[in-house]
Amino acid sequence: MKSGCFQKAIGIGSYGWQFGAIWFVLLSVFVTLASVSAIAQAKTGDELAVVVHPSTPVNGLSMDEVRQVFRGDKQYWNSNMPVVLLVRAPVAEERELVLKVIYRMSEGKFKQYWVSKIFRAEATSGPKIVFSNTMAGQLVAAVPGAIAFINAKEVPPGLKVLPIDGRLPGQPGYPLRFTP
């Protein structure tokens, strides 16, 4: 069967597949934009909780201490327990908020910061990358000394949520809040 016969047999004509491809691409772009918009709207007002393994010997941190921990300046909770940093993958909205508020860096500066820190032997490795809040929660629950930030609405039971400057998510003045 010739290709033209096949196209006529299924009723798309000689340019139908191109129209279909263009339609598919446009529909995909529309769905993606609608999803991104819905995610952004859903995040406004949400907060990030800083969570640690239950055995981690810390009950709260100041914002300066949060920065020291996440920047790798504090590498041990005590002499027997190293800090294990878990950070969301690039393009996650949680990561964008943490880069802005905690690290005060762009994505590029963040990557450069950790490469430099490892090169100068100030750290043996950068933060471990997690791809979802669920993954972050599971790893924090499994690894003593682990610390991560998770959408406060998605914190699994059994993790220790740390107050920052004496405030927990949901309290006025909590610093890790998504804003429009």
VMD Tcl script that draws the C-alpha trace (Angstrom):
set ca {
  {0.00 0.00 0.00}
  {1.41 3.40 -0.92}
  {1.69 6.04 1.78}
  {-0.87 8.21 0.00}
  {-3.35 5.32 0.01}
  {-2.76 4.79 3.72}
  {-3.37 8.47 4.46}
  {-6.57 8.43 2.40}
  {-7.64 5.18 4.06}
  {-7.45 6.74 7.52}
  {-8.82 10.05 6.29}
  {-6.00 12.47 7.05}
  {-5.00 13.50 3.54}
  {-1.50 14.47 2.54}
  {-1.01 17.17 5.20}
  {-3.13 15.70 7.95}
  {-0.26 14.25 9.93}
  {1.44 17.66 10.01}
  {-1.75 19.28 11.24}
  {-2.08 16.55 13.85}
  {1.51 17.05 14.99}
  {1.04 20.81 15.27}
  {-2.22 20.30 17.17}
  {-0.50 17.87 19.56}
  {2.36 20.30 20.24}
  {-0.02 23.21 20.86}
  {-2.18 21.11 23.15}
  {0.92 19.93 25.06}
  {2.13 23.52 25.52}
  {-1.31 24.61 26.74}
  {-1.56 21.74 29.23}
  {1.98 22.44 30.51}
  {1.27 26.15 30.98}
  {-2.01 25.40 32.73}
  {-0.23 22.93 35.03}
  {2.54 25.39 35.89}
  {-0.03 28.08 36.64}
  {-2.04 25.72 38.83}
  {1.09 24.65 40.72}
  {2.17 28.25 41.29}
  {-1.28 29.20 42.58}
  {-1.40 26.16 44.85}
  {1.97 27.08 46.36}
  {1.12 30.67 47.28}
  {0.82 30.80 51.06}
  {2.31 27.33 51.54}
  {5.34 27.01 53.77}
  {8.44 24.85 53.83}
  {9.18 22.88 56.97}
  {12.78 22.14 57.89}
  {12.76 18.50 58.99}
  {15.36 16.22 60.56}
  {15.65 12.59 61.57}
  {14.05 12.09 65.01}
  {17.41 11.18 66.61}
  {19.09 14.40 65.45}
  {20.25 16.29 68.55}
  {18.66 19.64 67.66}
  {15.26 21.04 68.60}
  {15.29 24.36 66.74}
  {17.52 26.64 64.69}
  {17.90 30.34 64.07}
  {17.80 31.43 60.42}
  {21.57 32.01 60.61}
  {22.05 28.43 61.85}
  {19.83 27.13 59.03}
  {22.10 28.95 56.57}
  {25.22 27.52 58.22}
  {23.84 23.98 57.99}
  {22.58 24.21 54.40}
  {25.73 26.01 53.20}
  {27.83 23.17 54.61}
  {29.53 25.35 57.22}
  {28.20 23.12 60.00}
  {28.97 19.53 58.99}
  {28.31 17.65 62.25}
  {25.39 17.72 64.68}
  {27.74 16.24 67.28}
  {30.99 14.24 67.20}
  {29.16 11.06 66.18}
  {26.52 12.36 63.76}
  {27.32 14.09 60.46}
  {24.86 16.45 58.81}
  {23.36 14.87 55.68}
  {21.96 17.61 53.43}
  {19.02 16.73 51.19}
  {18.04 19.36 48.61}
  {15.28 19.26 46.00}
  {16.28 18.89 42.35}
  {16.55 21.98 40.10}
  {13.25 23.55 38.95}
  {11.39 22.38 42.06}
  {9.61 25.36 43.59}
  {10.84 24.31 47.03}
  {14.42 24.59 45.78}
  {13.77 28.04 44.28}
  {12.48 29.31 47.63}
  {15.44 27.83 49.52}
  {17.93 29.30 47.04}
  {16.29 32.70 47.45}
  {15.77 32.77 51.23}
  {18.42 30.46 52.72}
  {21.27 30.44 50.21}
  {20.60 33.89 48.72}
  {21.97 32.59 45.40}
  {20.88 31.85 41.86}
  {20.96 28.27 40.58}
  {24.26 28.93 38.80}
  {25.88 30.48 41.89}
  {24.62 27.57 44.00}
  {26.32 25.02 41.74}
  {29.50 27.10 41.60}
  {29.44 27.46 45.41}
  {29.42 23.70 45.97}
  {32.05 22.95 43.30}
  {34.35 25.54 44.92}
  {33.67 24.23 48.42}
  {34.54 20.67 47.38}
  {37.60 21.82 45.38}
  {38.94 23.69 48.45}
  {38.34 20.50 50.53}
  {35.87 22.36 52.75}
  {33.31 19.61 52.04}
  {33.60 16.05 50.78}
  {30.41 16.30 48.72}
  {27.52 18.61 47.99}
  {23.93 18.11 49.09}
  {22.19 14.92 48.04}
  {19.49 15.60 45.43}
  {15.93 14.41 46.06}
  {13.21 14.51 43.42}
  {10.08 14.90 45.56}
  {8.89 15.83 49.02}
  {8.00 12.16 49.53}
  {11.54 11.07 48.70}
  {12.98 13.72 51.02}
  {10.72 12.57 53.86}
  {11.60 8.91 53.37}
  {15.34 9.62 53.36}
  {15.17 11.90 56.40}
  {13.28 9.15 58.26}
  {15.87 6.55 57.26}
  {19.16 8.45 57.67}
  {20.24 9.72 61.11}
  {21.55 13.28 60.82}
  {19.59 14.02 57.63}
  {18.00 17.43 57.15}
  {15.69 18.59 54.37}
  {12.99 21.10 53.56}
  {9.53 19.81 52.67}
  {6.23 21.50 51.94}
  {4.73 21.74 55.43}
  {1.48 20.16 54.19}
  {3.40 17.03 53.11}
  {5.52 16.28 56.19}
  {5.14 12.57 56.99}
  {4.56 11.43 60.57}
  {7.64 10.61 62.61}
  {9.91 13.43 61.44}
  {11.05 16.24 63.69}
  {9.94 19.65 62.36}
  {12.38 22.32 63.52}
  {11.22 25.77 64.59}
  {13.15 28.55 62.84}
  {13.76 31.56 65.06}
  {11.26 29.97 67.47}
  {8.45 29.72 64.88}
  {6.93 26.65 63.27}
  {5.17 26.57 59.90}
  {1.73 28.13 60.25}
  {2.80 30.66 62.85}
  {3.01 34.38 62.06}
  {6.47 35.48 60.95}
  {7.61 32.04 59.78}
  {10.36 32.83 57.22}
  {9.99 30.01 54.65}
  {6.72 30.95 52.97}
  {5.87 30.95 49.27}
  {4.75 34.40 48.14}
  {3.11 35.48 44.88}
}
mol new
graphics top color blue
foreach p $ca { graphics top sphere $p radius 0.5 }
foreach p [lrange $ca 0 end-1] q [lrange $ca 1 end] { graphics top cylinder $p $q radius 0.2 }
display resetview
